[in-house]
Amino acid sequence: MSRPTLTKGKKVSSTASPSSLKSSGVDRSKSPLLAKSVRNGPSRLQVATRGKQFLSDKVGHFTESVIREMTRQAMMHQAVNLAQGFPDFPAPAEIKQAAQQAVAADVNQYAITWGAKNLRNAIARQMGVWQAITVDPEKEITVCCGSTEAMISTLLAVCNTGDEVVIFEPFYENYGPDAVLSGAKPKFVTLRPPATDNGEWTFDPKELRRAFDKHTKAIILNTPNNPTGKVFTRGELEMIRDLCVEFDVLAITDEIYEHILYEGTEHVSMVSLEGMRERTVTINGMSKTYSVTGWRVGWAVAPERITNAIRKVHDFLTVGAPAPLQEAGAVALTLPPEYYSKLAEGYRVRRDHLMPALTAAGFKCFRPRGAYYVMTDISAFGFDDDVSFAKYLVQEIGVACVPGSSFYRDARDGARQVRFAFCKKPETLDEAARRLAKLRRAQR
């Protein structure tokens, strides 16, 4: 069958040769996010006036978010959006009411730059409950505009030019550009897909060790992981801990999906391991746990000296997170344990709703142990790469996914993968399944 794809508004064949892809402005050997790309103009983004460049060389190393672009594509083609990870169902009534009450009470002005006291106290309390860690809310917590800002504020606060940051790949698309913006060089360690249906994503301990040297400033660890759904085991974390201690390296952990776990999988926070209290920055937020991705309230928890640096960067980046929504966050963190167990079970049901439809349509699914995404292999469909397949899927089938190459340094490593988000209502997943069935029939 013909599989037309869209590039810069023109349809091209999905069987285009590597040379024709390159000439059309797409270098498939380079990540959409981390390589100098000609798709958005000259590779150095030169705007010449009197011999000067008006733009930073840094932005020439990555493009706009592929995930957000796929949401725009979904809207354009009226597709079911299984690309971007935001729920299409309501947030908990308790926290919406708390936000409404805060606005009605005129909590409309700046909160304290590093976070409203009520929220910082709640974060400290819950760190004690969830990680068994005692945290000083006055000296060790910075509330930011989402965990995304917490990550870039942290990297800007700790990295110097010439530093290196270790990142597991496939990675959440912000990490590499964040490292570049902070002046550091990202170094990647590969997570390999499961070899069996119920297997785990794994890494080579020797490859990980080779990534550490005297220039290594930090390692970014996302567990549960986006996009793979991998939950790092205690043994794996202890291996990483030992390297951090040996090479005097910081661990920056993104734990935004910590409550979304399946089949009894345990979330272990790096900061709870012996020897890591003084060398860990723990990043979290409201977005995923409370289904409020648009509220932009996140936080970084770190030792006082590191927190002081993060607070300085945060202050000059954003001044502060939304004041009334911080008060709602303090209420959210008082929800009972039953809320979190129901949250995880609800997502397990959604995962097990979508995966059979994907499998029936011809995808090979890698079962996630946490978070709310499923990575898939698209080899059975015969497309040249993930980008042409994703464009075909959104335009012709009406379902949006994320090309796997956006999660890798080298686009070729993700050229047979796409990611789906299942944080959606049952009826949304039903409609996606109905449309995906057309893809299955089309391949016969």
C-alpha positions as CSV (number, residue, x, y, z in Angstrom):
1,M,0.0,0.0,0.0
2,S,1.1,3.6,-0.5
3,R,2.2,5.3,2.7
4,P,2.5,9.1,2.1
5,T,4.3,11.2,4.6
6,L,4.4,14.9,5.1
7,T,7.6,16.9,5.2
8,K,7.4,20.7,5.2
9,G,4.0,20.6,3.8
10,K,4.8,18.3,0.9
11,K,4.1,14.6,0.5
12,V,7.1,12.4,-0.1
13,S,7.4,8.6,-0.4
14,S,8.1,6.7,2.8
15,T,10.5,4.6,0.7
16,A,12.7,7.6,0.0
17,S,16.4,6.8,-0.1
18,P,18.7,8.0,2.7
19,S,20.2,10.6,0.3
20,S,16.8,11.9,-0.7
21,L,15.8,12.2,3.0
22,K,19.0,14.1,3.7
23,S,18.4,16.4,0.7
24,S,14.9,17.1,2.0
25,G,16.4,18.5,5.2
26,V,16.2,15.4,7.4
27,D,19.4,13.7,8.6
28,R,18.2,10.4,10.0
29,S,21.5,9.7,11.7
30,K,20.9,12.5,14.2
31,S,18.4,12.9,16.9
32,P,15.6,15.4,16.2
33,L,16.5,17.0,19.5
34,L,20.3,16.8,19.9
35,A,22.0,17.2,16.6
36,K,22.5,20.3,14.5
37,S,19.6,20.1,12.2
38,V,18.9,21.9,8.9
39,R,15.2,21.5,9.2
40,N,14.7,24.8,11.0
41,G,17.2,26.7,9.0
42,P,21.0,26.9,8.7
43,S,22.8,24.5,11.2
44,R,24.3,27.4,13.1
45,L,21.1,29.4,12.9
46,Q,23.1,32.4,11.6
47,V,21.3,35.7,11.2
48,A,23.9,37.9,9.8
49,T,23.8,41.7,10.5
50,R,27.1,43.5,10.2
51,G,28.8,40.1,10.6
52,K,27.2,39.2,13.9
53,Q,25.2,36.2,14.9
54,F,22.1,37.2,16.8
55,L,21.3,33.7,18.0
56,S,23.2,31.4,20.4
57,D,25.1,28.5,19.1
58,K,23.5,26.4,21.8
59,V,20.1,26.3,20.1
60,G,21.7,24.9,17.0
61,H,22.2,21.6,18.8
62,F,18.5,20.8,19.2
63,T,15.1,21.4,17.7
64,E,11.7,22.2,19.2
65,S,10.0,19.4,21.2
66,V,8.9,16.5,19.0
67,I,6.4,15.5,21.6
68,R,4.6,18.9,21.5
69,E,4.9,18.9,17.7
70,M,2.9,15.6,17.6
71,T,0.2,17.2,19.8
72,R,-0.1,20.0,17.2
73,Q,-0.2,17.4,14.5
74,A,-3.0,15.5,16.4
75,M,-5.0,18.7,16.6
76,M,-4.5,19.5,12.9
77,H,-5.6,16.1,11.7
78,Q,-8.3,15.5,14.4
79,A,-6.4,12.5,15.6
80,V,-6.6,10.7,19.0
81,N,-3.7,12.1,20.9
82,L,-1.7,9.3,22.4
83,A,1.5,11.3,22.0
84,Q,1.8,13.9,24.8
85,G,1.5,12.6,28.3
86,F,-1.4,14.5,29.7
87,P,-4.6,13.0,31.0
88,D,-7.9,13.9,29.3
89,F,-9.9,13.2,32.5
90,P,-10.6,15.5,35.5
91,A,-8.2,16.2,38.3
92,P,-9.2,15.2,41.9
93,A,-12.1,17.4,43.1
94,E,-10.3,18.2,46.4
95,I,-7.4,19.9,44.8
96,K,-9.5,21.8,42.3
97,Q,-11.6,23.1,45.1
98,A,-8.4,24.1,47.0
99,A,-7.2,26.1,44.0
100,Q,-10.6,27.8,43.7
101,Q,-10.6,28.7,47.4
102,A,-7.1,30.1,47.2
103,V,-8.0,32.3,44.3
104,A,-11.2,33.4,46.1
105,A,-9.1,34.2,49.2
106,D,-7.0,36.5,47.0
107,V,-3.9,34.4,47.1
108,N,-3.0,36.2,43.8
109,Q,0.4,37.8,44.5
110,Y,3.9,36.4,44.6
111,A,4.6,33.6,47.0
112,I,8.0,33.3,48.6
113,T,10.4,32.8,45.7
114,W,11.5,29.3,46.7
115,G,7.9,28.2,47.5
116,A,4.9,28.8,49.7
117,K,5.5,27.7,53.3
118,N,2.5,25.4,53.3
119,L,3.7,23.5,50.3
120,R,7.3,23.2,51.4
121,N,6.1,21.9,54.7
122,A,3.9,19.3,52.9
123,I,6.8,18.2,50.7
124,A,9.1,17.8,53.7
125,R,6.4,15.8,55.5
126,Q,5.8,13.5,52.5
127,M,9.5,13.0,51.9
128,G,9.6,11.6,55.4
129,V,6.6,9.3,54.7
130,W,7.6,8.1,51.2
131,Q,11.4,8.1,51.4
132,A,12.1,8.0,55.1
133,I,14.2,11.1,54.7
134,T,14.2,14.1,57.0
135,V,14.1,17.4,55.0
136,D,14.4,21.0,56.2
137,P,11.6,22.8,54.4
138,E,13.3,26.2,55.0
139,K,16.7,25.2,53.6
140,E,16.4,22.2,51.3
141,I,13.3,22.7,49.1
142,T,12.8,24.9,46.0
143,V,9.4,25.1,44.4
144,C,9.6,25.7,40.7
145,C,7.4,26.1,37.6
146,G,7.0,22.3,37.2
147,S,9.6,19.6,37.4
148,T,10.9,20.8,34.0
149,E,12.1,24.1,35.4
150,A,13.4,22.3,38.5
151,M,15.6,20.2,36.2
152,I,17.1,23.1,34.2
153,S,17.5,25.2,37.3
154,T,19.4,22.4,38.9
155,L,21.7,21.8,35.9
156,L,22.4,25.6,35.6
157,A,23.1,25.7,39.3
158,V,25.7,22.9,39.3
159,C,27.3,22.6,35.8
160,N,30.2,24.5,34.3
161,T,31.6,24.4,30.8
162,G,33.5,21.2,30.3
163,D,31.4,19.2,32.8
164,E,29.8,16.0,31.7
165,V,26.3,14.7,32.5
166,V,25.5,11.0,32.2
167,I,22.0,10.3,30.8
168,F,20.3,6.9,30.1
169,E,18.8,6.6,26.7
170,P,16.1,6.4,25.5
171,F,15.6,9.6,27.5
172,Y,12.9,12.1,28.2
173,E,13.6,14.7,25.5
174,N,14.4,17.6,27.7
175,Y,17.5,16.1,29.4
176,G,20.0,16.4,26.6
177,P,19.0,20.0,25.6
178,D,19.0,20.9,29.4
179,A,22.6,19.7,29.7
180,V,23.6,21.7,26.6
181,L,22.0,24.8,27.8
182,S,23.8,24.5,31.1
183,G,27.1,24.3,29.3
184,A,27.7,20.6,30.0
185,K,28.3,17.7,27.6
186,P,25.7,14.9,27.7
187,K,27.1,11.3,27.7
188,F,24.7,8.5,27.0
189,V,24.3,5.0,28.3
190,T,22.0,2.7,26.4
191,L,18.9,1.0,27.9
192,R,18.2,-2.1,25.8
193,P,14.7,-3.3,25.1
194,P,13.5,-6.6,26.8
195,A,14.3,-9.7,24.9
196,T,11.1,-11.4,26.1
197,D,7.5,-10.4,26.5
198,N,7.8,-10.0,30.3
199,G,11.4,-8.9,30.3
200,E,13.0,-5.6,31.5
201,W,14.9,-2.8,29.9
202,T,18.6,-3.4,30.9
203,F,21.9,-1.6,30.7
204,D,25.5,-2.8,30.5
205,P,27.3,-2.1,33.8
206,K,30.6,-1.8,31.9
207,E,29.2,0.8,29.6
208,L,27.8,2.7,32.5
209,R,31.2,2.7,34.3
210,R,33.0,3.9,31.1
211,A,30.7,6.9,31.1
212,F,32.1,8.1,34.4
213,D,35.4,10.0,34.6
214,K,37.0,13.0,36.2
215,H,34.8,15.4,34.1
216,T,31.5,13.8,35.2
217,K,29.5,16.3,37.3
218,A,26.1,14.5,37.5
219,I,24.0,11.6,36.4
220,I,20.3,12.1,35.5
221,L,18.1,9.2,36.6
222,N,14.4,9.0,35.7
223,T,12.6,6.3,37.6
224,P,9.9,5.2,36.8
225,N,11.3,6.0,33.3
226,N,9.8,8.0,30.5
227,P,9.6,6.7,27.8
228,T,10.3,3.0,28.6
229,G,8.3,2.5,31.8
230,K,11.4,0.9,33.3
231,V,11.6,1.1,37.1
232,F,15.3,0.9,38.3
233,T,15.8,-1.9,40.9
234,R,17.5,-1.4,44.2
235,G,20.5,-3.3,42.9
236,E,20.8,-1.1,39.9
237,L,20.5,2.0,42.0
238,E,23.2,0.8,44.4
239,M,25.5,0.2,41.4
240,I,24.9,3.8,40.3
241,R,25.3,5.0,43.9
242,D,28.7,3.3,44.1
243,L,29.9,5.0,40.9
244,C,28.6,8.4,42.2
245,V,30.6,8.0,45.4
246,E,33.7,6.7,43.7
247,F,33.8,9.5,41.1
248,D,32.3,12.2,43.4
249,V,29.2,12.7,41.2
250,L,25.8,14.2,41.9
251,A,22.6,12.2,41.2
252,I,19.8,14.2,39.8
253,T,16.6,12.1,40.0
254,D,13.4,12.8,38.2
255,E,10.7,10.9,40.2
256,I,7.6,12.5,38.7
257,Y,6.0,9.0,38.2
258,E,6.9,7.5,41.6
259,H,3.3,6.6,42.4
260,I,2.5,5.0,39.0
261,L,3.7,1.4,39.4
262,Y,2.5,-2.0,38.3
263,E,2.6,-5.6,39.4
264,G,4.0,-4.8,42.9
265,T,7.0,-3.0,41.5
266,E,8.9,-1.0,44.2
267,H,10.0,2.6,43.7
268,V,13.3,3.2,45.5
269,S,14.4,6.8,45.8
270,M,18.2,7.4,45.3
271,V,18.3,9.8,48.2
272,S,17.3,7.0,50.6
273,L,20.4,5.0,49.8
274,E,23.3,5.1,52.2
275,G,25.9,7.7,51.1
276,M,23.5,9.6,48.8
277,R,21.8,12.1,51.1
278,E,24.4,14.8,50.5
279,R,24.9,14.1,46.7
280,T,21.3,13.8,45.5
281,V,18.9,16.3,44.0
282,T,15.3,14.8,44.1
283,I,13.0,16.4,41.5
284,N,9.2,15.8,41.6
285,G,6.0,17.7,41.1
286,M,2.2,17.7,40.9
287,S,1.7,17.1,37.2
288,K,1.5,13.3,36.9
289,T,0.4,12.2,40.3
290,Y,-2.5,14.7,40.5
291,S,-3.4,15.0,36.8
292,V,-2.6,18.7,36.6
293,T,0.1,18.9,34.0
294,G,-0.9,22.5,33.1
295,W,-0.6,23.8,36.6
296,R,3.3,23.8,36.5
297,V,4.1,23.2,40.1
298,G,7.2,21.1,40.8
299,W,10.1,21.1,43.2
300,A,13.7,20.2,43.8
301,V,14.9,18.8,47.2
302,A,18.7,19.0,47.8
303,P,21.3,19.6,50.5
304,E,21.4,23.2,51.7
305,R,24.5,24.3,49.7
306,I,23.0,23.0,46.4
307,T,19.6,24.3,47.3
308,N,21.0,27.8,47.7
309,A,22.4,27.7,44.2
310,I,19.2,26.2,42.7
311,R,17.2,29.0,44.4
312,K,19.3,31.7,42.8
313,V,18.8,30.3,39.3
314,H,15.1,29.7,39.9
315,D,14.6,33.2,41.1
316,F,16.1,34.8,38.0
317,L,14.4,32.3,35.6
318,T,10.8,32.5,36.9
319,V,10.6,34.3,40.2
320,G,8.1,31.8,41.5
321,A,5.5,29.2,40.7
322,P,1.7,30.1,40.7
323,A,0.8,31.1,44.2
324,P,-2.8,29.7,44.4
325,L,-1.8,26.5,42.8
326,Q,0.9,26.0,45.4
327,E,-1.7,26.2,48.1
328,A,-3.7,23.5,46.2
329,G,-0.5,21.4,46.1
330,A,-0.2,21.5,49.9
331,V,-3.7,20.0,50.0
332,A,-2.9,17.4,47.4
333,L,0.0,16.1,49.5
334,T,-2.5,15.4,52.3
335,L,-4.5,12.9,50.2
336,P,-4.7,9.4,51.9
337,P,-2.7,6.4,50.8
338,E,-5.8,5.0,49.1
339,Y,-5.6,7.7,46.5
340,Y,-2.2,6.6,45.3
341,S,-3.2,2.9,45.2
342,K,-6.3,3.8,43.1
343,L,-4.2,6.0,40.9
344,A,-1.8,3.1,40.1
345,E,-4.6,0.6,39.6
346,G,-6.4,3.0,37.3
347,Y,-3.4,3.3,35.1
348,R,-2.8,-0.4,35.1
349,V,-6.3,-0.9,33.7
350,R,-5.6,1.7,31.0
351,R,-2.3,0.0,30.1
352,D,-4.0,-3.3,29.8
353,H,-6.8,-1.7,27.7
354,L,-4.4,-0.2,25.1
355,M,-1.7,-2.9,24.8
356,P,-3.9,-5.6,23.3
357,A,-5.2,-3.2,20.7
358,L,-1.6,-2.3,19.8
359,T,-0.6,-5.9,19.6
360,A,-3.6,-6.8,17.5
361,A,-2.7,-4.0,15.1
362,G,0.8,-5.4,14.6
363,F,3.0,-3.5,17.2
364,K,5.4,-5.3,19.4
365,C,4.9,-3.8,22.9
366,F,7.4,-3.5,25.7
367,R,5.4,-3.8,28.8
368,P,6.0,-0.9,31.2
369,R,6.5,-1.5,35.0
370,G,5.7,2.2,35.8
371,A,4.7,5.6,34.3
372,Y,2.0,5.7,31.7
373,Y,3.7,5.1,28.4
374,V,4.3,2.0,26.3
375,M,7.2,1.8,23.9
376,T,6.6,-0.3,20.8
377,D,8.5,-1.8,17.9
378,I,7.2,-1.0,14.4
379,S,9.3,-3.3,12.3
380,A,6.3,-5.3,11.1
381,F,4.9,-2.3,9.2
382,G,7.7,-1.9,6.7
383,F,8.3,1.8,7.0
384,D,11.7,3.3,6.5
385,D,11.8,4.9,9.9
386,D,9.8,6.1,12.9
387,V,9.2,9.6,11.7
388,S,7.5,8.5,8.4
389,F,5.5,6.0,10.3
390,A,4.3,8.5,12.9
391,K,3.3,11.0,10.2
392,Y,1.4,8.3,8.4
393,L,-0.3,7.2,11.6
394,V,-1.5,10.7,12.6
395,Q,-2.6,11.7,9.1
396,E,-4.1,8.5,7.6
397,I,-5.1,6.5,10.7
398,G,-5.9,9.3,13.0
399,V,-3.8,8.3,16.0
400,A,-0.8,10.4,17.3
401,C,2.3,8.8,18.8
402,V,5.8,10.0,19.4
403,P,8.7,8.9,17.0
404,G,11.2,6.8,19.0
405,S,14.2,8.7,17.6
406,S,13.3,11.8,19.7
407,F,14.4,9.8,22.7
408,Y,17.9,8.9,21.4
409,R,21.1,10.7,20.6
410,D,21.4,8.8,17.3
411,A,18.1,8.8,15.5
412,R,18.9,5.4,14.0
413,D,18.7,3.7,17.4
414,G,15.0,4.7,17.7
415,A,14.1,4.3,14.0
416,R,12.0,1.2,14.8
417,Q,10.2,2.5,17.9
418,V,7.3,4.7,18.7
419,R,5.8,5.7,22.1
420,F,2.1,5.8,23.1
421,A,0.6,7.5,26.2
422,F,-2.3,5.7,27.9
423,C,-3.2,8.4,30.4
424,K,-6.6,8.7,28.7
425,K,-10.3,8.0,29.3
426,P,-11.6,4.5,28.4
427,E,-13.6,5.9,25.6
428,T,-10.5,7.7,24.2
429,L,-8.6,4.4,24.2
430,D,-11.6,2.7,22.6
431,E,-11.5,5.1,19.8
432,A,-7.8,4.7,19.4
433,A,-8.3,1.0,19.2
434,R,-11.0,1.3,16.6
435,R,-8.7,3.5,14.4
436,L,-5.7,1.2,14.9
437,A,-7.7,-1.7,13.6
438,K,-7.7,0.0,10.2
439,L,-3.9,-0.1,10.4
440,R,-4.0,-3.8,11.0
441,R,-6.2,-4.4,8.0
442,A,-4.1,-2.2,5.9
443,Q,-1.0,-4.4,6.5
444,R,-2.7,-7.7,5.4
